Amino acid sequence: MNYTQFTPEMKKTHTILVPNMLPIHFHILIDIFAQYGYKMELLESSSRNIVEEGLRNVHNDTCYPALLVVGQFLDALKSGKYDPDKTALLITQTGGGCRASNYIHLLRKCMAEQFPNVPVISLNFAGLEKSSGFKLTLGLCLKLIYGVLYADLLMTLYHQSRPYEINDGESEQVLKRWQEEIPKLFKSSAYKNTEKNYLRMLNDFAEIPKSSRKKIRVGIVGEIYVKYSPLANNHLEEFLLSEGCEPIVPPLMEFILYCASNTGTNSKLYQYKNMKTIAFDIGYDFLYKKYKKLADCMEKHGVFRPFHDFEELREAADKYISQGVSMGEGWLIPAEMAILAQTGTENIICAQPFGCLPNHIVAKGMARTIKSAYPNANIVAIDYDPGATRVNQENRIKLMLANAHAEK
């Protein structure tokens, strides 16, 4: 089947739609792409019609994240807001064996049948697909890496501030101010002055008047899309905040480091080495260095809890599961659960999408082992699928929180 390709000419004429996963991150990354001439728009709709579109166009055995992404794209294209002749779609591919690499083909099939003029662009760093009109230059990739680091810090500072703010809405104001400020840094080399910029962000959030009252901390782990996406997890972070909790969401760079480290791990396990493994090893070292620098800045500042050291995450994984288990989120999920329990965040929600077999194996399958090591760990798996109601999901979380209250 022939598919419409995104050509260099389309860069000037087309709006590229992006499915929502990490609102804070994606707004910043879209602004960076704009500096390279790409006009992108983040889809933030969350109506039930998205699920219905997904059910109509994707096989019901397909995983929930794939269903939502396809449904959100089709819902947008059928809304009449976008001209199909001047619209393209962007989807990420990790290079792994799960939906993150493979459901681009489902999306292209839907486009060929309903919107044949709409091209689908793959954003990946594994060389899976290339487009003459969409190119990731070294300069762009570097800015995207820094963009993720700034967004990770911004998201974490917001989550550690909002539950404790004395004046309602103040954390939101600081968040929005930095969402506008960060893209400006990338218009020059100012974004590279990370220590200065990190310190400014830390100080701004530290100045927000906060209550000293303790809150129940709830870690969120699981499949990457459902873990982060408000559409997929029914605005889980907002619900936890409304329940008086502090949501702890892992930084995106953890997942990126996970993907980068797996190539090196596999090369050792299967005893091979090539240019790809060498490149990924160099990439991992670079990313880890930048991530460690950010965590060190947070620790030195002393007001907010810093990120977990990724090498410590790998050590935590080794106690329970091989790092060779890299399908989907693989060893990362039990490692995140273990490190949360180890550092005092005993209440953990594991977001489980329908159809994600690797996630269910390494999450539900390892939860009992983690609980055996940390008896106070309060781990609950929440299923997300087209038939699951928000009320039932929230009731299960409330039961978990009731147990958390009882333990204090």
C-alpha positions in Angstrom: 0.0 0.0 0.0 1.4 3.4 -1.0 1.4 6.2 1.6 1.7 9.9 1.3 5.2 11.1 2.2 6.0 14.3 4.0 8.1 16.3 1.5 10.3 19.3 2.0 7.7 21.5 0.4 5.1 20.5 3.1 7.3 22.0 5.8 6.1 25.4 4.7 2.4 24.6 4.1 1.4 21.9 6.6 0.4 21.9 10.3 1.8 18.8 12.0 -0.5 17.4 14.7 1.0 15.8 17.8 -0.8 13.5 20.2 -0.8 14.6 23.8 1.3 12.6 26.3 3.3 15.1 28.4 1.7 18.5 28.2 4.5 20.4 29.9 7.2 18.7 27.8 5.5 18.7 24.5 4.6 22.4 24.5 8.3 23.2 25.0 9.5 20.7 22.4 7.0 22.0 19.9 8.3 25.5 20.4 11.9 24.2 19.7 10.7 22.5 16.4 9.1 25.9 15.4 12.5 27.5 15.5 13.4 25.0 12.7 10.4 25.9 10.6 8.0 23.1 11.7 4.5 24.3 12.5 3.2 21.8 15.1 0.0 21.7 17.2 -0.6 19.6 20.3 -3.9 17.8 20.5 -5.4 18.3 24.0 -8.9 17.1 23.4 -10.2 14.4 25.8 -13.7 13.6 24.8 -15.3 10.2 24.7 -15.4 10.4 21.0 -11.7 9.8 20.8 -12.2 6.3 22.3 -15.1 5.7 20.0 -13.0 6.6 16.9 -10.3 4.3 18.1 -12.7 1.4 18.6 -14.2 2.0 15.1 -10.8 2.0 13.4 -8.5 -0.2 15.4 -8.9 -3.9 16.2 -10.2 -4.4 19.7 -7.2 -6.6 20.6 -4.9 -3.7 20.0 -3.4 -2.0 23.1 -5.2 1.0 24.6 -2.5 3.6 23.9 -2.6 2.7 20.2 -6.4 3.0 20.2 -6.2 6.4 21.8 -3.5 7.9 19.6 -5.3 6.7 16.4 -8.6 7.9 17.8 -7.3 11.3 18.8 -5.9 11.9 15.3 -9.1 10.8 13.5 -11.2 12.9 15.9 -9.1 15.9 15.1 -9.2 15.4 11.3 -13.0 14.8 11.3 -13.7 17.9 13.4 -13.4 20.1 10.4 -10.8 22.3 12.1 -7.9 21.1 9.9 -7.5 21.0 6.1 -6.5 17.4 5.2 -4.5 18.7 2.3 -2.4 20.8 4.6 -2.1 18.6 7.7 0.4 15.9 8.7 0.6 13.6 11.8 3.6 13.0 14.0 4.1 9.8 15.9 7.1 8.6 17.9 8.9 5.2 17.5 11.3 3.9 20.1 12.7 1.0 18.1 11.5 -1.6 20.5 9.1 -4.5 19.8 5.9 -3.0 21.3 3.2 -0.6 20.0 5.6 2.4 20.3 7.3 1.2 17.2 4.6 -0.7 15.4 1.3 1.2 15.5 2.4 3.7 13.0 1.3 1.1 10.5 -2.2 1.0 11.9 -2.4 4.8 11.7 -1.1 4.8 8.1 -3.7 2.2 7.1 -6.5 4.5 8.6 -5.1 7.5 6.7 -4.9 5.6 3.4 -8.6 4.6 3.8 -10.0 7.9 5.1 -7.5 10.8 4.6 -5.1 9.6 1.8 -3.5 13.0 1.5 -2.4 13.2 5.1 1.2 12.0 5.6 2.4 10.3 8.8 5.8 11.3 10.1 7.9 9.1 12.3 10.0 10.7 15.1 12.7 8.2 16.1 16.4 8.0 16.9 16.8 4.3 15.8 16.9 4.9 12.0 13.5 3.1 11.5 12.1 5.5 9.0 13.4 8.6 7.2 11.5 11.4 5.6 12.9 13.9 3.1 10.8 16.7 4.6 11.4 15.9 8.3 15.0 15.7 9.4 16.5 15.6 12.8 19.8 17.6 12.6 22.4 17.4 15.3 21.6 20.9 16.5 17.9 20.1 16.7 18.5 16.9 18.6 20.8 18.6 21.1 18.1 21.3 21.8 15.5 18.6 22.2 17.6 16.8 24.8 18.0 20.1 26.8 14.3 20.7 26.3 13.5 17.4 28.0 15.8 18.2 30.9 14.2 21.6 31.5 10.7 20.2 31.2 11.6 17.3 33.6 12.7 19.9 36.2 9.7 22.1 35.6 7.3 19.2 36.0 8.9 18.0 39.1 9.1 21.4 40.8 5.5 22.0 40.0 4.5 18.6 41.5 6.5 19.3 44.7 5.1 22.8 45.1 1.4 22.7 44.2 0.2 20.3 47.0 1.8 22.5 49.6 1.1 26.0 48.3 -0.6 28.4 50.7 -1.9 30.7 48.0 -4.0 28.7 45.5 -2.8 29.0 41.9 0.6 30.4 42.7 2.5 27.2 41.5 0.4 27.3 38.3 1.5 30.9 37.7 5.2 30.1 38.1 4.7 27.0 35.8 3.1 29.1 33.1 5.8 31.8 33.4 8.5 29.2 32.9 6.6 27.5 30.0 6.9 30.9 28.2 10.5 31.5 29.4 12.2 28.2 28.5 11.5 28.4 24.7 13.1 31.8 24.6 16.4 30.3 26.0 16.6 28.2 22.8 16.7 31.2 20.5 20.3 31.7 21.5 23.0 29.7 23.3 21.4 30.7 26.6 19.9 27.2 27.0 23.4 25.7 27.5 23.9 27.8 30.6 22.1 25.1 32.6 23.3 25.7 36.1 22.2 29.3 36.0 18.8 28.5 34.5 18.2 25.5 36.8 19.0 27.7 39.8 16.6 30.4 38.6 13.8 27.8 38.3 14.6 26.2 41.7 14.6 29.6 43.4 11.3 30.7 41.7 9.5 27.6 43.0 11.2 27.8 46.4 9.9 31.3 46.9 6.3 30.0 46.7 4.9 30.1 50.3 4.2 26.5 51.3 2.6 24.6 54.2 4.7 22.3 56.3 1.9 19.9 56.6 2.8 16.4 55.4 1.0 15.0 52.4 0.7 11.4 51.2 3.2 10.9 48.3 2.0 8.7 45.5 4.4 7.4 42.9 3.1 6.8 39.3 4.8 4.1 37.3 3.7 1.9 34.3 3.5 2.0 30.6 4.9 5.3 29.3 1.8 6.7 27.5 -0.7 5.8 30.2 1.7 6.9 33.0 2.0 10.4 31.6 -1.0 11.2 29.3 -4.0 12.9 31.0 -6.2 11.5 28.2 -5.1 7.9 28.9 -5.1 8.0 32.7 -8.2 10.2 33.2 -6.2 13.1 34.6 -4.7 11.0 37.3 -2.3 13.7 38.6 -5.1 16.2 39.0 -7.2 13.6 40.8 -4.4 12.9 43.3 -3.9 16.6 43.9 -7.6 17.0 44.5 -7.3 14.2 47.1 -4.6 16.1 48.9 -1.7 14.0 47.7 1.6 14.7 46.1 2.0 12.9 42.8 5.5 11.7 42.0 5.9 11.2 38.3 9.3 9.9 36.9 11.1 12.3 34.6 11.0 11.5 30.9 14.8 11.4 30.8 14.6 8.2 32.8 12.8 6.4 30.0 15.2 7.9 27.4 18.2 6.6 29.4 16.4 3.3 29.7 16.1 3.0 25.9 19.7 4.2 25.4 21.2 1.7 28.0 19.3 -1.3 26.6 21.3 -1.4 23.4 24.6 -1.6 25.3 23.1 -4.2 27.7 22.0 -6.4 24.8 25.3 -6.2 23.1 27.0 -7.6 26.2 24.4 -10.3 26.8 24.5 -11.5 23.2 28.2 -10.7 22.7 28.2 -8.4 19.7 29.4 -4.9 18.9 28.9 -2.6 15.9 28.6 1.1 15.1 25.1 1.3 16.5 26.1 -0.1 19.9 29.1 2.2 20.0 26.9 5.2 19.1 24.3 4.3 21.8 27.0 3.9 24.4 28.4 7.3 23.6 24.8 8.7 23.6 24.1 7.1 27.0 27.2 8.6 28.6 26.3 12.0 27.3 22.7 11.8 28.4 23.6 10.4 31.8 26.1 13.2 32.4 23.6 15.9 31.6 20.9 14.2 33.8 23.3 13.7 36.7 24.3 17.4 36.5 20.6 18.4 36.8 20.1 16.0 39.8 23.2 17.4 41.5 21.9 21.0 41.1 18.7 20.0 42.8 20.5 18.3 45.6 22.9 21.2 46.1 19.9 23.6 46.2 18.5 21.6 49.0 14.8 22.6 48.9 13.4 20.0 46.5 13.9 16.2 46.3 16.3 15.5 43.4 15.8 12.9 40.7 16.9 9.3 41.4 20.4 8.5 40.0 19.8 6.3 36.9 22.7 4.1 37.8 21.0 3.5 41.2 17.9 2.5 39.3 19.8 0.0 37.3 21.3 -1.4 40.6 17.8 -1.6 42.0 16.6 -3.5 39.0 19.4 -6.1 39.3 18.0 -7.2 42.7 14.8 -8.4 41.1 15.0 -8.7 37.4 17.6 -8.9 34.6 18.3 -5.8 32.6 17.9 -8.0 29.6 14.2 -7.8 30.1 13.8 -4.8 27.8 10.5 -5.3 25.9 8.2 -2.4 26.5 9.1 -0.7 29.8 10.8 -3.9 30.9 13.0 -3.8 33.9 12.4 0.0 34.4 9.0 -0.6 36.0 10.1 -2.8 38.9 13.2 -0.6 39.3 11.0 2.5 39.7 8.7 0.7 42.2 11.7 -0.5 44.2 13.5 2.8 44.3 10.3 4.6 45.3 9.6 2.2 48.2 13.3 2.4 49.1 13.3 6.2 49.4 10.0 6.5 51.4 7.3 6.7 48.7 5.4 3.6 49.7 2.2 4.3 47.9 2.5 3.4 44.2 0.1 3.4 41.4 1.0 1.2 38.4 -0.9 2.3 35.3 -1.8 -0.8 33.2 -3.2 -0.3 29.7 -5.2 -3.1 28.1 -3.2 -5.1 25.6 0.3 -4.2 26.9 1.5 -7.7 27.8 5.1 -6.8 28.7 3.8 -4.1 31.1 1.5 -6.5 32.9 4.3 -9.1 33.2 7.0 -6.8 34.6 4.5 -4.7 36.7 1.9 -7.1 38.2 4.3 -10.0 38.0 7.0 -8.2 40.0 4.7 -6.3 42.5 4.6 -9.2 45.0 8.4 -9.5 44.9 8.8 -5.7 45.6 6.2 -6.0 48.4 8.1 -8.9 50.0 11.3 -6.7 50.0 9.3 -3.7 51.3 6.4 -4.9 53.4 5.0 -1.3 53.8 4.8 -0.8 50.0 1.2 -0.1 49.1 1.1 -0.9 45.3 -2.1 -0.9 43.3 -2.4 -1.7 39.6 -5.1 0.4 37.8 -6.4 -0.9 34.5 -7.1 1.5 31.7 -9.1 0.3 28.7 -12.1 1.4 26.6 -14.6 -0.2 29.0 -13.1 0.9 32.3 -15.0 3.7 34.0 -13.3 6.7 35.7 -15.4 6.1 38.8 -14.1 2.6 39.3 -10.5 3.7 38.7 -10.8 6.5 41.2 -12.6 4.3 43.8 -9.7 1.8 43.7 -7.2 4.7 44.2 -9.3 6.0 47.1 -9.2 2.6 48.7 -5.4 2.7 48.3 -5.3 6.1 49.9 -7.5 5.0 52.7 -4.9 2.4 53.5 -2.2 5.0 53.2 -4.0 7.2 55.8 -4.4 4.2 58.1 -0.7 3.6 58.1 0.2 7.1 59.2 
